Structures are given as structure tokens and as C-alpha cells.
Amino acid sequence: MSLTDTPIFGLALSLAAFALGAFLNRKTGLPLVNPLLVAVTVVMLTLSLLRIPLDHYRKGAQLVSVFLAPATAALAVGIYNQRKVLKQYFLPVLLGCLAGSLASMISAYLLCRAFGLEDALVRAMVPKSVTTPIAMAISESLGGVVPVTVAAVILTGILGAVTAPLLIRLFHVTDPIAQGVAIGTSAHAIGTTKANELGPVQGAMSSIAIGV
């Protein structure tokens, strides 16, 4: 058994790639240099250039996936800290989440139909704006292709995290509650990491949007 065929390889590569992404993000300060985007790119290049089978990498990468659900649940801490704001603006937040969720699902469905994708792929794409553990369960219950859902969720989250600051400035969204709800409904947990960077209110509202 080679080193790449052990769980240590996938785990070490994932952690090293993300650490590199976080370092480059701090040094450059560029939205495009997103830690997760860098990590995905590094992992893909490593596997491709060294001709390492994906199954070898998955043995260790699955250990990282175990923490997806607890990490999502940990977002509740930010919500608790902003509970007074939530009580005050509960109805606008709820309506914002509803509008964002409908826009996400309907746009995904219409685009899939416009490109002539088969039903299984359409069902896989519909929950693209929900955080990964929940999206996987939804896709499976709908009869979608779960690996496609995971890829769509990650891509959606990265794009949301990268473009959120630009879009906020472009459309002059100044209210922190609106910023958080918009990011959470469109870019789930990955986008919420960017919302937390914008401020505690944005992070809390984005976390709420994921659950709603």
C-alpha cells in the first residue's frame, strides 16, 4: 500500500491546500483568492499531475466531511448573539429568506430546462443554494444525482463568497440585515464565512437564512 492509498494522504492534502488558500487570501486580500477555491484548485491539480486515483483521496477527505454537520450547527452561536435583532426584524428576514429561496430554486429549474438537462440533473441542481449536508439529503429524496448536487453547492458557495462584496456595492445594499439574508439564501455556509467577515449582524442573518 502506497502513502497516497491511506486516509492520511487525503486528510493532509485537504488541510495543506486550505491552509495555503487562507495564507494567500490574507496576503493578497483579493476576493478571488478564496481559501476554498484555492484549496479545490490545488487538490485537483495535485491529483491530476501526480495521477492519483480519486478514490485514494476520498479515503482521507471523508474525514473532513464528518465535520460538515457540526460546523453548520455551530452557526447557531452567531444567531443567538443577535437574537434581539432577529426578534425586531423577524418578518422582513422571513420574507427575505422566502424570496431568496424561491428565486434560487426557480432560476435553477428554468436554467436546467433551458439547457435541456435530464430530470435527475434538474433535481440535483434545485437545492444548490442549501448548505451541503442538507442539500445532499434533499437531492437524494428528490431522486437527484448527489455528487452533482455537492459540486453545484460548492460552486455556488464559492461564487457567492467571491462576488458578494462586489454585488453589495454595485446594488448599494447598505443594510447589514439585507446583506446577510441575501448572502445566506444564495451562497449558504460558504457565503456565510464572507458574511461573518462583513460583520456580526451579517453573519447571524446569513446563518438564519441557511436554516430557513
Backbone as a chain_set.jsonl record, in Angstrom:
{"seq": "MSLTDTPIFGLALSLAAFALGAFLNRKTGLPLVNPLLVAVTVVMLTLSLLRIPLDHYRKGAQLVSVFLAPATAALAVGIYNQRKVLKQYFLPVLLGCLAGSLASMISAYLLCRAFGLEDALVRAMVPKSVTTPIAMAISESLGGVVPVTVAAVILTGILGAVTAPLLIRLFHVTDPIAQGVAIGTSAHAIGTTKANELGPVQGAMSSIAIGV", "coords": {"N": [[0.844, -1.199, 0.0], [0.624, 2.156, -0.945], [1.6, 5.501, 0.142], [-0.278, 7.359, -0.751], [-2.534, 5.878, -0.776], [-3.637, 5.78, 1.668], [-5.706, 6.972, 4.411], [-4.474, 9.169, 5.571], [-3.238, 10.648, 3.555], [-5.265, 11.956, 1.963], [-6.478, 13.532, 3.943], [-4.314, 15.105, 4.868], [-3.603, 16.443, 2.497], [-5.919, 17.927, 1.992], [-6.036, 19.651, 4.243], [-3.574, 20.994, 4.003], [-3.877, 22.25, 1.519], [-6.028, 23.979, 2.015], [-4.925, 25.557, 4.043], [-2.92, 26.825, 2.602], [-4.521, 28.294, 0.847], [-5.836, 30.008, 2.684], [-3.64, 31.443, 3.627], [-2.737, 32.761, 1.272], [-4.995, 34.307, 0.781], [-5.01, 36.057, 2.972], [-2.631, 37.424, 2.476], [-2.981, 38.627, -0.053], [-5.553, 39.741, -0.042], [-7.52, 39.673, -1.909], [-10.786, 39.119, -3.245], [-11.144, 37.064, -5.114], [-9.206, 35.269, -4.485], [-10.127, 33.095, -2.844], [-10.084, 31.029, 0.028], [-11.235, 28.392, -0.06], [-11.675, 28.048, -2.801], [-9.046, 28.155, -3.746], [-8.066, 25.883, -2.41], [-9.583, 23.789, -3.555], [-8.678, 23.968, -6.202], [-5.918, 23.42, -5.89], [-5.996, 20.784, -4.895], [-7.216, 19.434, -7.055], [-5.311, 19.872, -9.104], [-3.099, 18.588, -7.987], [-3.935, 15.886, -7.806], [-4.372, 15.382, -10.511], [-1.885, 15.94, -11.827], [-0.106, 14.214, -10.525], [-1.297, 11.877, -11.059], [-3.039, 10.518, -9.278], [-5.44, 8.309, -8.065], [-8.891, 9.201, -7.619], [-10.33, 7.861, -5.665], [-8.406, 7.212, -3.792], [-7.83, 9.649, -2.642], [-10.299, 10.27, -1.522], [-10.525, 8.644, 0.718], [-9.284, 9.909, 2.871], [-10.393, 12.453, 2.673], [-13.027, 12.102, 3.338], [-13.002, 12.131, 6.06], [-12.877, 14.804, 6.661], [-15.36, 15.595, 5.789], [-17.018, 14.69, 7.761], [-17.209, 16.699, 9.604], [-18.904, 18.552, 8.549], [-21.681, 18.744, 9.234], [-21.597, 19.367, 12.106], [-20.221, 21.829, 11.898], [-22.057, 23.383, 10.53], [-24.12, 23.432, 12.407], [-22.872, 24.905, 14.37], [-23.141, 27.493, 13.566], [-25.28, 28.503, 14.854], [-24.487, 29.851, 17.096], [-23.8, 32.493, 16.4], [-26.328, 33.37, 15.647], [-27.688, 33.271, 18.078], [-26.365, 35.264, 19.492], [-27.272, 37.485, 18.178], [-29.972, 37.638, 18.703], [-31.785, 39.598, 19.564], [-31.889, 41.41, 17.467], [-32.947, 39.74, 15.543], [-35.528, 39.214, 16.6], [-36.634, 41.747, 16.377], [-36.676, 42.24, 13.65], [-37.99, 40.089, 12.511], [-40.123, 39.374, 10.659], [-39.419, 40.765, 8.16], [-36.966, 39.431, 7.71], [-37.808, 36.78, 7.43], [-39.467, 36.98, 5.137], [-37.559, 37.835, 3.313], [-35.877, 35.596, 3.198], [-37.678, 33.749, 2.126], [-38.198, 34.9, -0.407], [-35.614, 34.85, -1.513], [-35.037, 32.086, -1.494], [-37.027, 31.049, -3.203], [-36.329, 32.381, -5.577], [-33.832, 31.239, -6.036], [-34.394, 28.449, -6.375], [-36.296, 28.441, -8.479], [-34.913, 29.759, -10.555], [-32.786, 27.975, -10.935], [-34.176, 25.701, -11.777], [-35.429, 26.611, -14.162], [-33.211, 27.323, -15.742], [-31.943, 24.844, -16.005], [-33.898, 23.467, -17.47], [-33.907, 25.057, -19.75], [-31.443, 24.428, -20.845], [-31.866, 21.857, -21.464], [-31.436, 19.677, -19.704], [-31.508, 16.421, -18.184], [-34.069, 14.918, -16.067], [-33.042, 13.914, -13.596], [-30.73, 15.393, -13.211], [-31.778, 17.932, -13.078], [-33.199, 17.794, -10.666], [-31.052, 17.483, -9.016], [-29.814, 19.93, -9.141], [-31.553, 21.823, -8.109], [-31.456, 22.176, -5.192], [-29.135, 23.778, -4.875], [-28.41, 26.068, -3.461], [-28.493, 25.479, -0.827], [-26.919, 24.512, 2.222], [-24.28, 22.026, 2.242], [-24.688, 19.359, 3.718], [-27.502, 19.339, 4.081], [-28.411, 19.799, 1.491], [-27.555, 17.498, 0.176], [-29.201, 15.549, 1.345], [-31.724, 16.476, 0.515], [-31.472, 16.31, -2.286], [-31.127, 13.56, -2.625], [-33.583, 12.599, -1.679], [-35.252, 13.648, -3.611], [-34.515, 12.242, -5.787], [-32.294, 13.006, -7.194], [-28.934, 13.422, -8.601], [-26.576, 12.919, -6.382], [-23.686, 13.465, -6.165], [-23.46, 15.459, -8.163], [-25.023, 17.43, -7.057], [-23.484, 18.109, -4.804], [-21.216, 19.198, -6.045], [-22.411, 21.381, -7.334], [-23.355, 22.85, -5.156], [-20.964, 23.558, -3.842], [-19.713, 25.082, -5.844], [-21.607, 27.144, -6.137], [-21.505, 28.292, -3.567], [-18.832, 29.208, -3.446], [-18.755, 31.047, -5.577], [-20.648, 32.842, -4.612], [-19.411, 33.759, -2.24], [-17.176, 34.994, -3.315], [-18.211, 36.975, -5.027], [-20.031, 38.427, -3.497], [-19.242, 40.829, -1.92], [-18.727, 42.638, -4.033], [-21.195, 42.721, -5.414], [-22.842, 43.741, -3.436], [-21.876, 46.34, -3.174], [-22.315, 47.205, -5.786], [-25.108, 47.173, -6.1], [-25.808, 48.838, -4.075], [-26.534, 47.946, -1.466], [-27.002, 48.63, 1.673], [-27.954, 48.005, 4.19], [-27.191, 45.956, 6.92], [-28.658, 43.686, 7.668], [-30.138, 43.01, 5.388], [-27.993, 42.468, 3.705], [-26.869, 40.167, 4.92], [-29.016, 38.309, 4.81], [-29.378, 38.07, 2.044], [-26.91, 36.961, 1.238], [-26.872, 34.543, 2.684], [-29.148, 33.142, 1.719], [-28.449, 32.691, -0.9], [-25.811, 31.74, -1.047], [-25.275, 29.943, 0.988], [-23.442, 28.134, 3.561], [-20.739, 28.569, 2.867], [-20.798, 31.12, 1.779], [-21.603, 32.384, 4.082], [-19.327, 32.509, 5.629], [-18.011, 34.634, 4.454], [-19.93, 36.576, 4.983], [-19.694, 36.766, 7.755], [-17.247, 37.988, 7.882], [-17.914, 40.494, 6.977], [-19.442, 41.503, 9.057], [-20.883, 41.031, 12.408], [-23.713, 41.064, 12.491], [-24.424, 40.636, 9.819], [-23.344, 38.078, 9.52], [-24.892, 36.578, 11.34], [-27.504, 36.89, 10.302], [-27.154, 35.702, 7.831], [-26.626, 33.098, 8.613], [-29.106, 32.425, 9.721], [-30.642, 32.502, 7.408], [-29.746, 30.236, 6.077], [-30.831, 28.109, 7.577], [-33.593, 28.657, 7.43]], "CA": [[0.0, 0.0, 0.0], [1.392, 3.388, -1.037], [1.164, 6.561, 1.054], [-1.475, 8.003, -1.297], [-3.674, 4.978, -0.627], [-4.018, 5.794, 3.075], [-6.537, 8.133, 4.77], [-3.634, 10.308, 5.952], [-2.922, 11.45, 2.375], [-6.389, 12.828, 1.636], [-6.662, 14.493, 5.031], [-3.18, 16.042, 4.86], [-3.69, 17.269, 1.298], [-7.034, 18.867, 2.182], [-5.652, 20.666, 5.227], [-2.477, 21.795, 3.457], [-4.411, 23.076, 0.437], [-6.832, 25.057, 2.597], [-4.0, 26.451, 4.743], [-2.294, 27.637, 1.553], [-5.541, 29.243, 0.39], [-6.036, 31.023, 3.735], [-2.432, 32.279, 3.642], [-2.763, 33.622, 0.088], [-6.092, 35.249, 0.947], [-4.563, 37.096, 3.907], [-1.56, 38.2, 1.872], [-3.443, 39.397, -1.208], [-6.788, 40.463, 0.262], [-8.373, 39.663, -3.093], [-11.936, 38.218, -3.118], [-10.993, 35.898, -5.991], [-8.311, 34.304, -3.834], [-10.922, 32.494, -1.771], [-9.371, 29.835, 0.529], [-11.822, 27.144, -0.542], [-11.413, 27.971, -4.24], [-7.634, 27.787, -3.877], [-7.912, 24.507, -1.952], [-10.137, 22.898, -4.585], [-7.77, 24.012, -7.349], [-4.679, 22.718, -5.532], [-6.285, 19.349, -4.81], [-7.444, 18.931, -8.411], [-4.033, 19.862, -9.819], [-2.248, 17.553, -7.385], [-4.42, 14.568, -8.227], [-4.213, 15.243, -11.96], [-0.471, 15.917, -12.221], [0.538, 13.025, -9.961], [-2.102, 10.719, -11.486], [-3.503, 9.813, -8.082], [-6.88, 7.998, -8.191], [-9.777, 9.971, -6.744], [-10.718, 7.015, -4.532], [-7.357, 7.308, -2.774], [-8.015, 10.936, -1.952], [-11.567, 10.256, -0.78], [-10.386, 7.941, 1.996], [-8.994, 10.901, 3.896], [-11.287, 13.601, 2.544], [-14.28, 11.782, 4.023], [-12.852, 12.503, 7.465], [-13.212, 16.222, 6.73], [-16.801, 15.707, 5.573], [-17.71, 14.386, 9.022], [-17.376, 17.934, 10.366], [-19.817, 19.467, 7.864], [-22.895, 18.959, 10.025], [-21.309, 20.161, 13.315], [-19.851, 23.195, 11.525], [-23.303, 24.075, 10.213], [-24.837, 23.649, 13.669], [-22.146, 25.927, 15.142], [-23.591, 28.815, 13.134], [-26.327, 28.941, 15.783], [-23.893, 30.741, 18.103], [-23.975, 33.849, 15.899], [-27.754, 33.697, 15.698], [-28.034, 33.524, 19.481], [-25.801, 36.563, 19.888], [-28.032, 38.551, 17.519], [-31.382, 37.279, 18.842], [-32.596, 40.812, 19.697], [-32.082, 41.922, 16.101], [-33.85, 38.805, 14.865], [-36.881, 39.444, 17.092], [-37.1, 43.045, 15.888], [-36.858, 42.219, 12.192], [-38.312, 38.7, 12.174], [-40.933, 39.261, 9.449], [-38.618, 41.069, 6.964], [-35.978, 38.373, 7.496], [-38.539, 35.618, 6.928], [-39.88, 37.258, 3.763], [-36.341, 37.864, 2.51], [-35.462, 34.201, 3.001], [-38.642, 33.146, 1.216], [-37.961, 35.426, -1.75], [-34.326, 34.354, -1.977], [-35.132, 30.646, -1.743], [-37.824, 30.857, -4.413], [-35.525, 32.83, -6.717], [-32.777, 30.249, -6.254], [-34.939, 27.192, -6.903], [-36.958, 28.663, -9.765], [-33.894, 30.061, -11.56], [-32.067, 26.735, -11.219], [-35.071, 24.836, -12.556], [-35.626, 27.163, -15.505], [-31.956, 27.226, -16.484], [-31.749, 23.427, -16.349], [-34.836, 23.147, -18.55], [-33.468, 25.788, -20.947], [-30.301, 23.712, -21.412], [-32.296, 20.509, -21.819], [-30.872, 18.653, -18.827], [-32.451, 15.365, -17.809], [-34.77, 15.164, -14.803], [-32.196, 13.621, -12.437], [-29.809, 16.519, -13.045], [-32.599, 19.07, -12.642], [-33.447, 17.601, -9.236], [-29.777, 17.644, -8.322], [-29.413, 21.331, -9.16], [-32.517, 22.67, -7.404], [-31.016, 22.593, -3.847], [-27.747, 24.254, -4.972], [-28.138, 27.165, -2.53], [-28.617, 24.979, 0.539], [-25.624, 24.008, 2.661], [-24.016, 20.686, 1.701], [-25.362, 18.195, 4.32], [-28.938, 19.407, 3.829], [-28.608, 19.679, 0.048], [-27.388, 16.086, -0.18], [-30.413, 14.832, 1.76], [-32.813, 16.912, -0.355], [-31.233, 15.756, -3.618], [-31.378, 12.115, -2.574], [-35.027, 12.371, -1.528], [-35.893, 14.021, -4.869], [-34.055, 11.363, -6.855], [-31.245, 13.679, -7.952], [-27.589, 12.847, -8.581], [-25.989, 13.569, -5.211], [-22.375, 14.084, -6.447], [-23.684, 16.684, -8.928], [-25.512, 18.403, -6.083], [-22.343, 18.559, -3.993], [-20.403, 20.081, -6.892], [-23.175, 22.609, -7.568], [-23.391, 23.587, -3.89], [-19.637, 24.131, -3.609], [-19.5, 26.141, -6.839], [-22.495, 28.249, -5.777], [-20.982, 28.938, -2.375], [-17.591, 29.922, -3.771], [-19.115, 32.218, -6.385], [-21.326, 33.788, -3.732], [-18.432, 34.365, -1.343], [-16.271, 35.84, -4.095], [-18.897, 38.112, -5.661], [-20.923, 39.135, -2.564], [-18.866, 42.233, -1.641], [-18.876, 43.435, -5.253], [-22.62, 42.904, -5.708], [-23.388, 44.622, -2.392], [-21.524, 47.712, -3.556], [-22.911, 47.515, -7.081], [-26.543, 47.431, -5.931], [-25.959, 49.78, -2.948], [-27.224, 47.307, -0.341], [-26.295, 49.158, 2.834], [-28.484, 47.451, 5.443], [-26.49, 44.706, 7.24], [-29.605, 42.566, 7.709], [-30.393, 42.641, 3.994], [-26.764, 41.862, 3.185], [-26.744, 38.821, 5.466], [-30.081, 37.438, 4.287], [-29.097, 37.83, 0.628], [-25.768, 36.044, 1.123], [-27.237, 33.228, 3.208], [-30.107, 32.439, 0.858], [-27.863, 32.369, -2.198], [-24.486, 31.114, -1.001], [-25.248, 29.039, 2.152], [-22.415, 28.222, 4.601], [-19.504, 29.16, 2.347], [-21.048, 32.551, 1.729], [-21.722, 32.891, 5.445], [-17.98, 32.845, 6.101], [-17.776, 36.002, 3.971], [-20.847, 37.451, 5.72], [-19.103, 36.979, 9.07], [-16.166, 38.96, 7.711], [-18.527, 41.812, 6.805], [-19.905, 41.975, 10.354], [-21.62, 40.021, 13.185], [-25.124, 41.036, 12.101], [-24.485, 39.969, 8.516], [-23.082, 36.652, 9.737], [-26.037, 35.969, 12.016], [-28.636, 36.846, 9.373], [-26.823, 34.708, 6.804], [-26.809, 31.79, 9.265], [-30.546, 32.206, 9.815], [-31.147, 32.234, 6.062], [-29.436, 28.837, 5.741], [-31.807, 27.229, 8.219], [-34.948, 28.922, 6.933]], "C": [[0.882, 1.253, 0.0], [0.825, 4.425, -0.062], [-0.119, 7.219, 0.564], [-2.725, 7.148, -1.132], [-4.127, 4.884, 0.83], [-4.865, 7.026, 3.378], [-5.717, 9.377, 5.113], [-3.386, 11.23, 4.759], [-4.039, 12.441, 2.066], [-6.606, 13.899, 2.676], [-5.566, 15.552, 5.007], [-3.247, 16.982, 3.658], [-4.791, 18.317, 1.441], [-6.637, 20.005, 3.116], [-4.56, 21.582, 4.687], [-2.98, 22.74, 2.372], [-5.228, 24.239, 0.986], [-5.942, 26.049, 3.341], [-3.292, 27.374, 3.756], [-3.264, 28.699, 1.056], [-5.775, 30.364, 1.387], [-4.851, 31.982, 3.785], [-2.438, 33.263, 2.468], [-3.862, 34.678, 0.187], [-5.706, 36.391, 1.883], [-3.523, 38.006, 3.266], [-2.055, 39.121, 0.756], [-4.661, 40.251, -0.897], [-7.76, 40.506, -0.901], [-9.545, 38.7, -2.909], [-11.801, 36.95, -3.959], [-10.086, 34.836, -5.382], [-9.023, 33.758, -2.596], [-10.229, 31.214, -1.291], [-9.918, 28.516, -0.004], [-11.569, 26.959, -2.036], [-9.96, 27.559, -4.502], [-7.428, 26.323, -3.507], [-8.419, 23.506, -2.992], [-9.207, 22.818, -5.786], [-6.491, 23.229, -7.079], [-4.89, 21.209, -5.488], [-6.461, 18.754, -6.207], [-6.133, 18.838, -9.196], [-3.113, 18.76, -9.293], [-2.65, 16.16, -7.851], [-4.178, 14.338, -9.712], [-2.743, 15.078, -12.357], [0.25, 14.666, -11.72], [-0.207, 11.737, -10.297], [-2.523, 9.85, -10.292], [-4.995, 9.547, -8.223], [-7.715, 8.782, -7.182], [-10.171, 9.172, -5.514], [-9.679, 7.059, -3.421], [-7.535, 8.58, -1.952], [-9.253, 10.908, -1.058], [-11.434, 9.585, 0.579], [-10.097, 8.908, 3.139], [-9.939, 12.078, 3.871], [-12.613, 13.352, 3.257], [-14.213, 12.139, 5.503], [-13.192, 13.976, 7.667], [-14.726, 16.407, 6.628], [-17.601, 15.453, 6.84], [-18.041, 15.661, 9.783], [-18.342, 18.918, 9.711], [-21.053, 19.786, 8.709], [-22.622, 19.734, 11.313], [-20.95, 21.609, 12.996], [-21.089, 24.025, 11.197], [-24.086, 24.394, 11.483], [-24.185, 24.751, 14.498], [-22.536, 27.34, 14.739], [-24.665, 29.376, 14.065], [-25.791, 29.895, 16.84], [-24.075, 32.203, 17.683], [-25.427, 34.294, 15.945], [-28.166, 34.051, 17.121], [-27.544, 34.9, 19.926], [-26.566, 37.736, 19.287], [-29.538, 38.329, 17.648], [-32.285, 38.515, 18.976], [-32.895, 41.415, 18.326], [-33.069, 41.035, 15.351], [-35.288, 39.024, 15.303], [-37.466, 40.722, 16.497], [-37.443, 43.003, 14.407], [-37.264, 40.824, 11.69], [-39.068, 38.573, 10.848], [-40.147, 39.633, 8.189], [-37.577, 39.99, 6.657], [-36.647, 37.143, 6.894], [-38.949, 35.799, 5.47], [-38.677, 37.296, 2.82], [-35.828, 36.468, 2.21], [-36.384, 33.495, 2.009], [-38.382, 33.587, -0.224], [-36.655, 34.884, -2.33], [-34.364, 32.873, -2.319], [-35.91, 30.353, -3.019], [-37.038, 31.251, -5.66], [-34.448, 31.809, -7.063], [-33.309, 28.983, -6.915], [-35.529, 27.365, -8.294], [-35.926, 28.935, -10.865], [-33.106, 28.811, -11.932], [-32.903, 25.812, -12.103], [-35.202, 25.323, -13.999], [-34.359, 27.069, -16.355], [-31.673, 25.784, -16.906], [-32.652, 23.013, -17.506], [-34.407, 23.821, -19.852], [-32.311, 25.078, -21.635], [-30.619, 22.248, -21.701], [-31.713, 19.401, -20.969], [-31.947, 17.63, -18.437], [-32.965, 15.59, -16.392], [-33.879, 14.959, -13.579], [-31.225, 14.769, -12.162], [-30.55, 17.772, -12.588], [-32.835, 18.978, -11.139], [-32.169, 17.796, -8.42], [-29.382, 19.107, -8.189], [-30.319, 22.234, -8.318], [-32.038, 23.083, -6.004], [-29.594, 23.161, -3.805], [-27.414, 25.34, -3.957], [-28.341, 26.777, -1.078], [-27.266, 24.408, 0.951], [-25.499, 22.504, 2.434], [-24.757, 19.537, 2.379], [-26.863, 18.164, 4.031], [-29.232, 19.206, 2.347], [-28.491, 18.228, -0.403], [-28.64, 15.288, 0.164], [-31.595, 15.187, 0.864], [-32.687, 16.277, -1.734], [-31.55, 14.267, -3.657], [-32.865, 11.816, -2.483], [-35.787, 12.704, -2.809], [-35.521, 13.095, -6.021], [-33.002, 12.01, -7.737], [-29.92, 12.955, -7.853], [-26.796, 13.584, -7.499], [-24.606, 14.173, -5.487], [-22.494, 15.387, -7.25], [-24.167, 17.794, -7.995], [-24.366, 18.98, -5.261], [-21.487, 19.545, -4.786], [-21.098, 21.424, -7.108], [-23.21, 23.478, -6.316], [-22.053, 24.28, -3.643], [-19.379, 25.283, -4.569], [-20.346, 27.374, -6.516], [-21.957, 29.022, -4.585], [-19.731, 29.76, -2.653], [-17.898, 31.178, -4.574], [-19.793, 33.287, -5.528], [-20.354, 34.51, -2.817], [-17.52, 35.346, -2.076], [-16.966, 37.111, -4.578], [-19.751, 38.936, -4.705], [-20.502, 40.577, -2.29], [-19.055, 43.147, -2.851], [-20.337, 43.733, -5.538], [-23.283, 43.827, -4.687], [-23.101, 46.076, -2.724], [-22.226, 48.134, -4.84], [-24.377, 47.895, -6.955], [-26.846, 48.29, -4.699], [-26.813, 49.191, -1.819], [-26.463, 47.675, 0.927], [-26.756, 48.557, 4.164], [-27.806, 46.117, 5.743], [-27.402, 43.488, 7.287], [-29.895, 42.07, 6.292], [-29.171, 41.971, 3.38], [-26.645, 40.401, 3.628], [-27.764, 37.858, 4.899], [-29.809, 37.087, 2.824], [-27.971, 36.817, 0.448], [-26.161, 34.643, 1.569], [-28.173, 32.449, 2.315], [-29.491, 32.009, -0.464], [-26.585, 31.549, -2.109], [-24.234, 30.292, 0.256], [-24.037, 29.231, 3.071], [-21.12, 28.859, 4.108], [-19.652, 30.67, 2.251], [-21.127, 33.167, 3.113], [-20.362, 33.221, 6.049], [-17.615, 34.266, 5.658], [-18.677, 36.992, 4.707], [-20.309, 37.753, 7.111], [-17.943, 37.97, 9.014], [-16.725, 40.382, 7.569], [-19.014, 42.378, 8.126], [-20.714, 40.908, 11.081], [-23.091, 39.931, 12.816], [-25.284, 40.317, 10.771], [-24.29, 38.463, 8.674], [-24.262, 35.939, 10.357], [-27.227, 35.831, 11.072], [-28.397, 35.821, 8.267], [-27.014, 33.302, 7.358], [-28.29, 31.438, 9.373], [-31.115, 31.816, 8.458], [-30.874, 30.79, 5.639], [-30.513, 27.914, 6.305], [-33.211, 27.395, 7.667], [-35.117, 28.378, 5.526]], "O": [[1.773, 1.394, 0.838], [-0.267, 4.26, 0.482], [-0.964, 7.598, 1.374], [-3.843, 7.628, -1.323], [-4.914, 4.005, 1.181], [-4.756, 8.029, 2.674], [-6.197, 10.501, 4.969], [-3.329, 12.449, 4.919], [-3.786, 13.637, 1.923], [-6.888, 15.049, 2.339], [-5.844, 16.746, 5.113], [-2.98, 18.177, 3.784], [-4.605, 19.469, 1.049], [-6.871, 21.175, 2.817], [-4.606, 22.796, 4.885], [-2.561, 23.896, 2.31], [-5.134, 25.358, 0.482], [-6.178, 27.255, 3.277], [-3.089, 28.556, 4.034], [-2.889, 29.855, 0.864], [-5.899, 31.527, 1.005], [-5.028, 33.187, 3.964], [-2.178, 34.453, 2.647], [-3.686, 35.809, -0.267], [-6.031, 37.55, 1.624], [-3.531, 39.217, 3.486], [-1.601, 40.258, 0.636], [-4.796, 41.356, -1.42], [-8.715, 41.282, -0.889], [-9.338, 37.572, -2.463], [-12.284, 35.887, -3.568], [-10.182, 33.655, -5.717], [-8.575, 33.94, -1.464], [-9.825, 30.394, -2.115], [-9.15, 27.623, -0.361], [-11.284, 25.851, -2.489], [-9.683, 26.725, -5.364], [-6.708, 25.6, -4.195], [-7.764, 22.503, -3.271], [-8.971, 21.737, -6.326], [-6.031, 22.467, -7.929], [-4.061, 20.446, -5.985], [-5.915, 17.691, -6.506], [-5.879, 17.841, -9.873], [-2.434, 18.084, -10.066], [-1.804, 15.355, -8.241], [-3.821, 13.235, -10.126], [-2.4, 14.183, -13.13], [1.113, 14.123, -12.409], [0.19, 10.649, -9.88], [-2.38, 8.628, -10.304], [-5.753, 10.482, -8.48], [-7.299, 8.997, -6.044], [-10.329, 9.738, -4.433], [-10.022, 6.956, -2.243], [-7.405, 8.574, -0.728], [-9.243, 11.466, 0.039], [-12.167, 9.931, 1.506], [-10.61, 8.741, 4.245], [-10.26, 12.645, 4.915], [-13.249, 14.294, 3.728], [-15.236, 12.416, 6.129], [-13.728, 14.359, 8.707], [-15.302, 17.267, 7.295], [-18.724, 15.938, 6.983], [-19.027, 15.713, 10.519], [-18.579, 20.0, 10.248], [-21.421, 20.949, 8.876], [-23.349, 20.685, 11.601], [-21.328, 22.519, 13.734], [-21.169, 25.206, 11.534], [-24.643, 25.483, 11.624], [-24.867, 25.452, 15.245], [-22.29, 28.287, 15.486], [-24.929, 30.579, 14.064], [-26.554, 30.667, 17.421], [-24.453, 33.047, 18.495], [-25.723, 35.451, 16.244], [-28.903, 35.012, 17.343], [-28.239, 35.608, 20.654], [-26.522, 38.848, 19.813], [-30.303, 38.78, 16.795], [-33.437, 38.479, 18.542], [-34.008, 41.87, 18.061], [-33.922, 41.528, 14.613], [-36.188, 39.021, 14.464], [-38.647, 40.773, 16.155], [-38.389, 43.653, 13.963], [-36.917, 40.435, 10.575], [-38.7, 37.757, 10.003], [-40.197, 38.88, 7.216], [-37.332, 39.669, 5.494], [-36.119, 36.535, 5.963], [-38.797, 34.884, 4.661], [-38.76, 36.85, 1.676], [-35.393, 36.188, 1.093], [-35.925, 32.735, 1.157], [-38.349, 32.767, -1.141], [-36.601, 34.503, -3.499], [-33.788, 32.45, -3.321], [-35.505, 29.512, -3.821], [-37.071, 30.551, -6.672], [-34.183, 31.546, -8.236], [-32.743, 28.502, -7.896], [-35.296, 26.545, -9.183], [-36.043, 28.409, -11.972], [-32.79, 28.602, -13.103], [-32.396, 25.22, -13.056], [-35.098, 24.536, -14.94], [-34.427, 26.77, -17.548], [-31.219, 25.533, -18.023], [-32.225, 22.296, -18.411], [-34.526, 23.236, -20.929], [-32.199, 25.113, -22.861], [-29.749, 21.49, -22.131], [-31.512, 18.29, -21.46], [-33.134, 17.947, -18.373], [-32.381, 16.347, -15.617], [-33.946, 15.738, -12.627], [-30.937, 15.078, -11.005], [-30.024, 18.571, -11.814], [-32.689, 19.968, -10.422], [-32.218, 18.226, -7.268], [-28.696, 19.485, -7.239], [-29.888, 23.295, -7.867], [-32.197, 24.25, -5.645], [-28.917, 23.031, -2.785], [-26.244, 25.519, -3.619], [-28.36, 27.636, -0.196], [-26.541, 23.874, 0.112], [-26.501, 21.789, 2.436], [-25.42, 18.776, 1.675], [-27.43, 17.103, 3.77], [-30.192, 18.524, 1.988], [-29.245, 17.782, -1.268], [-29.089, 14.454, -0.622], [-32.379, 14.314, 0.492], [-33.663, 15.769, -2.286], [-32.164, 13.777, -4.604], [-33.358, 10.892, -3.13], [-36.839, 12.123, -3.075], [-36.125, 13.146, -7.092], [-32.827, 11.618, -8.891], [-29.792, 11.984, -7.108], [-26.397, 14.733, -7.686], [-24.364, 15.308, -5.077], [-21.713, 16.315, -7.039], [-23.767, 18.951, -8.131], [-24.289, 20.19, -5.05], [-21.083, 20.588, -4.273], [-20.458, 22.475, -7.071], [-23.106, 24.702, -6.404], [-22.017, 25.455, -3.277], [-18.885, 26.336, -4.165], [-19.868, 28.505, -6.608], [-21.949, 30.253, -4.584], [-19.59, 30.876, -2.153], [-17.364, 32.249, -4.287], [-19.546, 34.481, -5.696], [-20.45, 35.723, -2.632], [-17.142, 36.386, -1.537], [-16.382, 38.194, -4.545], [-20.163, 40.041, -5.057], [-21.331, 41.478, -2.414], [-19.49, 44.29, -2.711], [-20.688, 44.866, -5.867], [-24.177, 44.601, -5.03], [-23.966, 46.94, -2.577], [-22.675, 49.272, -4.969], [-24.842, 48.823, -7.617], [-28.007, 48.449, -4.324], [-27.701, 49.858, -1.287], [-25.412, 47.105, 1.22], [-26.022, 48.599, 5.152], [-27.837, 45.22, 4.9], [-26.969, 42.377, 6.98], [-29.898, 40.867, 6.032], [-29.302, 41.012, 2.619], [-26.359, 39.516, 2.821], [-27.432, 36.726, 4.547], [-29.99, 35.941, 2.413], [-28.063, 35.922, -0.392], [-25.821, 33.662, 0.906], [-28.026, 31.237, 2.161], [-29.964, 31.058, -1.084], [-26.301, 30.747, -3.0], [-23.084, 29.976, 0.559], [-23.642, 30.366, 3.336], [-20.473, 29.604, 4.845], [-18.735, 31.413, 2.602], [-20.765, 34.328, 3.305], [-20.256, 34.115, 6.888], [-16.982, 35.009, 6.408], [-18.258, 38.106, 5.022], [-20.45, 38.874, 7.599], [-17.687, 38.698, 9.973], [-16.09, 41.351, 7.987], [-19.007, 43.594, 8.316], [-21.189, 39.966, 10.446], [-23.664, 38.842, 12.826], [-26.176, 39.483, 10.613], [-24.986, 37.669, 8.039], [-24.602, 34.826, 9.956], [-27.883, 34.79, 11.039], [-29.329, 35.152, 7.822], [-27.504, 32.415, 6.659], [-28.682, 30.294, 9.144], [-31.957, 30.923, 8.357], [-31.676, 30.189, 4.924], [-31.037, 27.05, 5.603], [-33.931, 26.419, 7.459], [-36.192, 28.506, 4.939]]}, "num_chains": 1, "name": "protein.A"}
